[in-house]
């Protein structure tokens, strides 16, 4: 593998630095792009070249790439309801600019296009794990944007590009920012006065959590594989845990009692299914990928990393 170059788009986000670290560990040369002026502190140690670009407006990346993990785009379901057209426009324009530039340069790198498990329609039987044959549903502007990007991947595959779509389910771990369950609960607990109830959303809902480092491993595995039998792969743990489980784990790791919880009706989404779990047996059967880090360890590592980052910020 040595000598090949892997390009990560959207590299300064939650997943990008983990992909860079994994790729560098495989002996790959790592290039990265982001809107930010420079690579983040997490990304920089694993990045050989960094390109500051708004990929929704331009590509302008050297053509000599062998592999791509495409993470760039607007993420998260919630904000997409307030900015629907922006989500659709930005995510699709990045894909167009990238693929058209690669075709014009006559380059055919392996491209892992990262979609989302949120494109799946909720199962009628919530005990059923969602595999790649499960129906999809345009349940949010974010899901619409991801479904569009998947369609673009299929279109460019027909035009000769080597595209694979990955559908990750929820991922957690070191470096995750606010706006997601684990960071938001941890921050709420920090701000909670003693003996007070914790206001939260629907903690009864259970989701499939995979450690971000295992997710990064899946993307790199798909990137470097000599061939693939399918054009779509789920990335999931195959198990679901609800918000109360997450809260209890955070409290246990923080050596604090679990507070009483008061559900805030304003944070509930009526259409949210109670249980979502993914089936990644296709990825396991073909490439031997399996999650290696237990979800409770992911939470503990997140908290340790967060404490370390806070201490570093305080010293600075």
N, C-alpha and C positions, 0 to 999 in steps of 0.2 A: 504493500500500500504506500510505502514511502515515496514521496515525490508528487503525489497527486494533491490537487488543491480542492478544498471544500469551501464553498461560499455560503455564509449564513446571512440571510436577509432578516431585518428586524432583530438584529443581534443584541441590542442593549436591553431587551425585555427580560422577563422572568426566565424563559427557557434558553435563550441564546447563549449565555455564558456557560451553561451546563453542556450544551451541544459542543461548544468550542473546546471545553476541557476534555470531553469524551473523544472528540475527533483528534485533538492533539495527542491524546493517549494512544490512539491508533496509528500514530506516525504520519498523520495528514498535515499538510500545510493549510492553515486556516486563514481565510479572508472573511471579512465581516462588513456589513453595511448597516447604517442607522441614520436617523434624522439628526441625532445629536452630533455636536462638533467633534467629539472624540469618544473612544470606547470607554465604557464604564470600568470602574476599578475591578469588578468581577470578571469582565471580559478581557481586559488588556493583557493579563499574563499568558493567555492562550491564543492570542491573535497576532498573526504575522503581518497582515495588512488591514487597514481600516479605511473605509470610504464613507464620508459624510454625504448622504444623498437623500433627497425626497423622491423615493422611487415611484410615487404616484405621478410625478411630473417629468422625471427623466430616469434613464438607466445609467449610462456613462460609467460602466464598470469594465475593466479589462476583460477581454474575451477568454483568456486562458484559464478557465475553470473546468474541472472534471466532474464535480459533484455540487449539488445545491440542496440546502435545507431551507425551504421558503417559509419563514415565520412572519414576514412583514405584513402589516395591515392593522386595522382597528380591531381590538379584541373586547370581549365581555358582552354578555347578553343585555344586561340592564340598560347601559347608556345608549344602546342601539335604538331603543324605542323613541328617544328624544332626538336622534340624529339619523333617521333611517336612510335618507338618500346619500349622506356622507359615507356611511358604512358601505353601502353598495358601490358607490363610485370609487372610493379610495381602494378598496380591496380588489375590485376588478381591474382598475387601471394599472395597478402595480403588476398584476399577472400579465396583462397585455404588453406593457412596456418591457418586462423581462423576457417573455417568450419571443416577441418580435425581434428584440435585439440579438438574442441567441441565434435565431434563424438567419438573420441578416449576416451574422458573423460566421455562419456555417458551423456552429458549435452544437453538439448534442450531449450535454452533460446529463447524468442521472439527476433528476429533480424530484425531491420528496416535498410534495405540496401539502402543507399542514392544514387540514380542515378541522372538524370538531365533532365529537359525539353528540353535540346538541342539535345536529341536523336530524337525528332520528325522531320519529313519532313515538310518543309514549306507548309502551306495550299494553295491550289489553289485559294481559296477565302479568302483574308486576313482579312475579317470581321468575319471569323469563329474562334471560340475558340476551342483550341485543347483539346479533352478529351482523356481518356485512350485508346480508340479504334482507335485513329488516327494512320496512318502509321508512321514508324520510318525510319530514313535514316542515313547511315554511312557517314556523311558530314564532319567529322574531326577525327583525331586520338583520340581525347578526347571522341567523341561520340562513336567511335568503342570500346574504353575501357569500357565505361559505359554500352554499349549493351552487352559486354562480361560478365561483372559483373552481370548484370541482368540474363543472361543465367546461370551463376553459381548459383545464388540464386534459380532459378527454379530447377536446377539439385540437389542441396542439399535439397530442399524441398521434392523432390521425394525420397530422402534418409532419410527423417524423421525430418529434421530441420524445425523450425517454422520461415519462412522468409517472409517478406513483402518488396516490393520495393516502395520507395517514389521517385517521379519525381518532384523536385522543379523547378520552373522557377526562374527568376532573383530575388535575394534578396539583400536588402540594409539595412543600419542602423549602429548603433554604433560599432566601432571596425573594420570596413572593411578596408583592406589594398589597396594599389595602384594596378593598373592593371585592375580596374573596373571603370565604368562610373562615379559614384558620386565622389569617391576619386580623380580620375584623373582630372576631371573638376575643383574640388575645388583647387587642387594643381596648375593647370594651371592658374587659376584666381589669386592665391596668387603671382605668379611669373610674372603676366602680367603688363607691365608698363602702366601708365595712357594714355588714348586715343589710345591705340594700339589695333589691331584686334586680336582676339583669334583664333589660329589655332586648328582645331578639326577634328575628323573623321565624320562619317555619323550621324549627329544629327537629321536627318529626320526620322531615324529608330525608331519605337515605340516598347517598350518591357513591359512585365508584371512584375511589381515590387511589392514584398511583404516584409514587415519588417522582419528582421532576427529573432526577438523575436516571431513573429507569426509562422515563419517556425519552430523554436525550439518547440513551443507549439504543432505543428502538429506532429512532430517526437515523442514527449513524449506521446501524445494522442494515437498514433498508438502502441507505446510500451506497455502501460499499459492496453489497451483494452482487455477485457476477450476473445474476439474472433473477427474475421473479415470476411466479406463476400467476399472480393476480395484479390488478392495478389499484386495489383498495385494501387497506389493512386497518383494523381497529387496534388501538393501544389502550389497554385497560387491565385492571387487576382481577376482574371476575368476582369481586365481592363488594357489598354496599354497607355503608355505615352512616347513621343519622347524625344530626347536629348535636344531639345530647351526648353521643359517644365522643364526638370531637371535643365538646366542652369539658367532659370528664377527663379526657386525656390531657388537655391543656392544664387543667387544674392540678392533676396528679403530677405532671412534670414541673409545675410551678410551686408545688407544695402548699397549695391553698385549698380551702373547702369549695365544693361546688355550690354556687349560689342558687337561690330560688330563681326561676326563670318566669318572666312575664312576656307572653307573646304579644307583639305589637301588630295589630290588624293592618296598619298602614304599610307594613313590610311584606305582607303576604301577596302572592300571585295566585289567583284562583285556578289558573290552568296548570300549576306546577304538579307533576306526578309525585306520588309519595316515595317511589323507589325506582331508581335507574341503575342498571348494572350492565357493563359491557362484556362481550365475549371476544377475546383476543386469541382464540385457539388457532386461527389461520396463521398468525404471526409466529406463534410458538411452534406449530407443526412444521413450518417451512424453514424457519431460521433458528429455532431453539431459544428465542427470546422469552424470558420470564421476568416478572418483577422480582427484584432481589432484596428490596428494602421494605420492611413492614410499615404500614401506614402510621402506626403509633410512633415509630422511630422517625418518620418524616416530620411529624409534628414536633418531637423533641429536638430534632436537628434545626428546624425552623426557629424555635425559641432560643436555642443556643446561639445560632447565627445572628438573630435579631439583637440579643443582648450584647454580643460582640460588636455589632455595627453601631449600637447606641453608645457603647463605651468609647469606640474610636472617634465617633462624632463629637462626643463631649471633650475628649482630649484635644481634638483639632480646634 
